[in-house]
Amino acid sequence: MDNNEIILTPEGRRRLVEELEFREGAKNDEIVERLKDARGFGDLSENAEFDAAKEEQAQNASRINEIRHILASARVVEAGADLAVGVGATAKLEDEKGKERSFTIVGTTETDSLKNEISNESPLGAALIGRVVGDAISYVTPTGKTRKYKLVGISREEREGKYEA
């Protein structure tokens, strides 16, 4: 796999499309209105509201360009019916003490640690790719600590979520 390749799950692609529609539509309209209102406050050289709206407009445009680039160049990976862990799969792991945790493998632009959605390029994500139920998983964390798990389950369920600003 190319190190610069962007991988998305179908759900991740859908969320980016929704975010792009929001930013090009409602978000852009809101910024334009703020700019109109701020112009009414007078001198633009000392108008904090106008400056803030212009900054937000620039940030929105930057994110729109970023999303367009991702969508144009990303490879969407469908969750297959195979029994190995891949992008889009949820791996159920058991640690040495018998405690179970689940992680969903996603592309690098989709990670969400609060939902245990980890990148396929993260240390754990990379260690899980291609593994099957029953495999022992060992990886080194960014802090240098070695973690060990046993892969006890693999599932492929559509993730929830809708883009919200």
Secondary structure, 3 states (H helix, E strand, C coil): CCCCCCEECHHHHHHHHHHHHHHHHHHHHHHHHHHHHHHCCCCHHHCHHHHHHHHHHHHHHHHHHHHHHHHHHCEECCCCCCCCCCCCCEEEEEECCCCEEEEEEECCCCCEHHHCEEECCCHHHHHHCCCCCCCEEEEECCCCCEEEEEEEEEECCCCCCCCCC
